[in-house]
């Protein structure tokens, strides 16, 4: 019997490791360009007094489609960064992205600077939407080891996209691939270090939490509709009650954080943003669990909108770094003179 099992595993091993089929969807670009044509990408800036309105729009798009939100959030984030740093590197309209991941095995080096123009060499990892957008803001490094934000055209000579490593099913169509730069032209955006030092860096991180929240609300509404139309079921009602409590707390935390940012637009927002991201992440995980248990397999298999959100959201929320982010929050509190827990 053991030999039969070993033989079965050996025969099917290659099948288990087969690559996932690419899931490019040209309709994402069409939807993004429609938003741009209607000026729906022109959101209030973080800290402008309308931070909550900005997050409400991100949450709304997230509830429609998280793959679209990934492009939309990156594009609107890039527009906010360019305005905050007072730069307009390219005059032609297009879809922007922001690629700031810095894994140890991928780095882009800046050289041959002439004014704001530089040459780029190296690899940038986790480049969401690289096969679908026109421009990107990337973090790169000078030869002296200083960080620098760079604007690039993706149709520039010396820029190539490598999608072979992208095997995601959830968020599959956004393809966070590797992009290689070989003596490619880039344009400096702001001074060295400005990307991380600006107030908008942490303010933008809370916008991601608003996006998590918007997708969770869309899943919760499926449960709410089912309870309004379905037969009596106290267990499903309990799931809905748990979902409501989680979302109500997350919404309050987001509103409070937005108000704090608008009141302190130039302050370091890391502590309130780390707090709200942790709160929203916990709420979203609770919503996903309760909605799935309450509704069973039907919407996962029969409702295309629900099914996409359900498979995309667990991947998308991993923009949080889980316990590492919680540890950073704890360290901030350890070195703070107050914990702000009073009612």
C-alpha positions in Angstrom: 0.0 0.0 0.0 2.9 2.4 0.8 4.4 1.8 -2.7 1.0 2.7 -4.3 0.9 6.0 -2.3 4.4 6.9 -3.2 3.7 6.1 -6.9 0.6 8.3 -6.8 2.5 11.2 -5.3 5.3 10.8 -7.8 2.9 10.7 -10.8 0.9 13.7 -9.6 3.8 15.9 -8.3 4.2 17.7 -11.6 0.5 18.3 -11.8 0.5 19.9 -8.4 3.3 22.3 -9.4 1.8 23.3 -12.7 1.8 27.1 -13.2 -1.4 29.0 -12.9 -2.8 30.4 -16.1 -2.3 34.2 -16.5 -5.4 36.2 -15.8 -4.9 39.5 -17.6 -8.1 41.4 -18.0 -8.1 44.3 -20.5 -11.3 45.6 -19.0 -9.4 46.8 -16.0 -7.6 49.4 -18.2 -10.9 50.3 -19.8 -12.5 50.9 -16.4 -9.5 53.0 -15.2 -9.6 55.2 -18.3 -13.3 55.7 -17.9 -12.7 56.9 -14.3 -10.0 59.3 -15.6 -12.2 60.6 -18.4 -14.9 61.5 -15.8 -12.3 63.0 -13.4 -13.1 60.4 -10.8 -9.4 60.0 -10.1 -9.2 63.6 -8.9 -9.6 63.0 -5.2 -9.1 65.4 -2.3 -5.6 65.3 -1.0 -4.8 63.6 2.3 -4.8 66.2 5.1 -6.7 68.7 3.0 -9.8 68.8 5.3 -11.5 66.1 3.2 -9.5 63.0 4.0 -12.6 61.0 4.8 -14.1 61.8 1.4 -10.9 60.5 -0.2 -11.1 57.3 1.8 -14.9 56.9 1.1 -14.1 56.9 -2.7 -11.3 54.4 -2.3 -13.7 52.2 -0.2 -16.4 52.5 -2.8 -14.1 51.3 -5.6 -12.8 48.5 -3.5 -16.4 47.3 -3.0 -16.8 47.1 -6.7 -13.6 45.3 -7.6 -10.3 44.9 -5.8 -8.3 44.5 -9.0 -9.6 47.8 -10.2 -9.0 49.3 -6.8 -5.4 48.2 -6.9 -4.9 50.3 -10.1 -7.1 53.1 -8.9 -5.4 53.5 -5.5 -1.9 53.4 -7.0 -2.9 56.0 -9.6 -4.5 58.4 -7.1 -1.6 57.9 -4.7 0.8 58.8 -7.4 -1.1 62.0 -8.2 -1.1 63.0 -4.6 2.6 62.3 -4.2 3.4 64.4 -7.3 1.3 67.3 -6.0 2.8 67.1 -2.5 6.3 67.1 -3.9 5.5 69.7 -6.5 6.5 67.7 -9.6 5.0 67.1 -13.0 7.5 64.9 -14.9 5.3 64.0 -17.9 2.7 66.1 -19.7 0.8 63.3 -21.4 -2.1 61.7 -19.5 -1.8 58.1 -18.4 -2.3 55.6 -15.6 0.2 55.8 -12.8 1.4 53.3 -10.3 3.6 53.5 -7.1 6.2 50.8 -6.6 7.9 51.1 -3.3 8.6 47.5 -2.1 12.2 46.9 -1.2 12.8 43.2 -0.8 16.5 42.3 -0.3 16.8 40.5 -3.6 15.7 43.4 -5.9 17.0 46.9 -6.0 17.2 49.7 -8.6 20.3 51.9 -8.7 20.4 55.5 -9.8 23.4 56.8 -11.8 24.5 59.4 -14.3 22.4 62.2 -13.0 22.1 65.3 -15.2 19.7 67.7 -13.6 16.6 65.7 -12.7 17.3 63.0 -15.3 19.0 59.8 -14.3 19.8 56.3 -15.6 18.3 53.3 -13.9 19.7 49.8 -13.6 18.4 46.8 -11.6 15.1 45.0 -10.8 12.0 46.3 -9.1 9.8 43.6 -7.5 6.1 43.7 -6.7 5.2 46.1 -9.5 1.4 46.0 -9.4 -0.3 46.6 -12.8 3.0 46.9 -14.7 1.4 45.3 -17.7 -1.5 47.7 -17.7 -0.3 51.2 -16.7 1.7 53.9 -18.4 3.9 55.6 -15.7 5.3 54.6 -12.3 6.9 56.2 -9.3 9.5 53.9 -8.0 11.9 54.0 -5.0 15.5 53.6 -6.1 18.9 54.1 -4.5 21.8 56.4 -5.4 25.3 55.0 -5.7 25.9 56.6 -2.3 23.1 54.5 -0.8 20.5 57.3 -0.5 16.8 56.7 -1.3 15.4 58.6 -4.3 11.9 58.6 -5.8 12.0 58.3 -9.6 9.3 58.7 -12.3 9.5 56.4 -15.3 7.7 55.8 -18.5 7.0 52.1 -18.9 7.4 52.2 -22.7 10.9 53.7 -22.2 13.8 51.9 -23.8 15.5 49.7 -21.3 12.4 48.8 -19.3 11.1 45.2 -19.5 8.4 43.4 -17.6 8.9 39.8 -16.3 5.6 38.2 -15.3 6.9 34.6 -14.9 7.0 34.6 -11.1 3.4 35.8 -10.6 1.3 32.8 -9.7 -1.5 34.5 -7.7 -5.2 33.5 -8.0 -6.5 36.1 -5.7 -5.6 39.5 -7.2 -4.3 37.6 -10.2 -5.3 40.1 -12.9 -3.3 42.9 -11.3 0.0 41.0 -11.8 2.5 42.4 -9.3 5.5 41.3 -11.4 9.2 42.1 -11.7 10.3 45.0 -13.8 13.9 45.2 -15.1 15.7 48.4 -15.8 18.8 48.4 -18.0 20.2 51.9 -18.5 16.7 53.2 -18.6 15.9 56.9 -18.3 14.1 58.2 -15.1 13.3 61.5 -13.6 13.9 62.4 -10.0 10.8 63.4 -8.0 11.7 65.5 -5.0 14.9 65.5 -3.0 16.6 62.3 -1.8 14.5 60.9 1.1 11.5 63.1 0.4 9.2 60.2 -0.4 9.4 58.7 3.1 9.8 62.0 5.0 6.6 63.7 3.6 3.4 63.6 5.8 1.5 61.9 3.0 3.5 58.7 3.3 1.7 57.5 6.4 -1.5 59.2 5.5 -1.6 57.1 2.3 -1.2 54.0 4.4 -4.5 54.6 6.1 -6.2 54.9 2.6 -5.2 51.3 2.1 -7.1 50.4 5.3 -10.2 52.2 3.9 -9.9 50.0 0.8 -9.8 46.9 2.9 -12.9 48.1 4.7 -14.8 48.9 1.5 -14.3 45.3 0.2 -15.4 43.9 3.5 -18.6 46.0 3.5 -19.5 44.6 0.1 -19.2 41.1 1.4 -21.2 42.0 4.5 -24.0 43.4 2.3 -24.4 40.1 0.6 -25.1 38.6 4.1 -27.4 41.4 5.0 -29.5 40.9 1.8 -29.6 37.1 2.4 -30.9 37.6 5.9 -33.6 40.1 4.7 -34.8 37.6 2.1 -34.1 34.2 3.7 -35.8 32.0 6.2 -35.4 32.4 10.0 -31.9 31.3 11.0 -30.6 32.4 14.4 -27.1 31.2 13.6 -26.9 33.4 10.5 -28.4 36.3 12.5 -25.5 35.8 15.0 -23.0 36.0 12.2 -24.6 39.2 10.9 -24.5 40.7 14.4 -20.8 39.9 14.6 -20.2 41.4 11.2 -22.1 44.6 12.2 -20.1 45.0 15.4 -16.8 44.6 13.6 -17.6 47.0 10.8 -19.1 49.6 13.1 -15.8 49.7 15.2 -13.7 49.9 12.1 -15.7 52.7 10.5 -15.4 54.7 13.8 -11.7 54.2 13.8 -11.3 55.3 10.2 -13.4 58.4 10.8 -11.4 59.3 13.9 -8.1 58.8 12.0 -9.2 60.9 9.1 -10.3 63.7 11.5 -6.9 63.5 13.2 -5.0 63.8 9.9 -7.1 66.8 8.8 -6.4 68.5 12.2 -2.7 67.7 12.0 -2.0 67.7 8.3 1.8 68.1 8.7 2.3 65.9 11.7 3.8 62.4 11.8 0.7 60.2 11.4 2.5 56.9 11.9 0.9 56.0 15.3 -2.8 56.8 14.4 -2.3 55.1 11.0 -0.7 52.0 12.5 -3.6 51.8 14.9 -6.3 52.1 12.3 -4.7 49.6 10.0 -4.5 47.1 12.8 -8.1 47.7 13.8 -9.5 47.4 10.2 -7.4 44.3 9.5 -8.9 42.5 12.5 -12.4 43.6 11.5 -12.0 42.5 7.9 -10.7 39.0 8.9 -13.7 38.7 11.2 -16.1 39.7 8.4 -14.6 37.2 6.0 -15.0 34.4 8.5 -18.5 35.1 9.5 -19.8 35.9 6.0 -18.4 32.7 4.6 -19.8 30.5 7.5 -23.2 32.2 7.2 -23.7 32.0 3.5 -22.0 28.7 2.6 -20.7 27.8 -0.8 -23.5 29.3 -3.0 -22.2 32.9 -3.4 -18.6 31.7 -3.8 -19.7 29.6 -6.7 -22.7 31.4 -8.2 -22.1 35.2 -7.6 -19.3 36.5 -9.8 -18.9 39.8 -7.8 -18.9 38.0 -4.4 -16.6 35.3 -5.7 -14.0 37.8 -7.0 -14.0 39.8 -3.7 -13.8 36.7 -1.6 -10.7 35.4 -3.4 -9.1 38.8 -3.8 -9.5 40.2 -0.3 -7.4 37.7 1.7 -4.5 38.4 -0.7 -5.0 42.2 -0.8 -5.1 42.5 3.0 -1.7 40.9 3.2 -0.4 44.4 2.4 -0.5 44.4 6.1 2.6 42.7 7.6 0.6 41.1 10.4 2.5 40.6 13.6 5.4 42.7 12.3 3.1 45.7 12.0 1.6 45.0 15.4 5.1 44.8 16.9 5.9 48.2 15.4 2.7 49.6 16.9 3.7 48.2 20.3 7.1 49.7 20.0 5.6 53.1 19.2 3.4 52.9 22.3 6.3 51.7 24.4 8.2 54.9 23.6 5.1 57.2 23.9 4.2 59.1 27.1 0.5 58.3 26.8 -1.5 55.5 25.4 -4.7 57.6 24.6 -7.1 55.0 25.9 -9.3 57.3 27.9 -13.0 57.6 26.9 
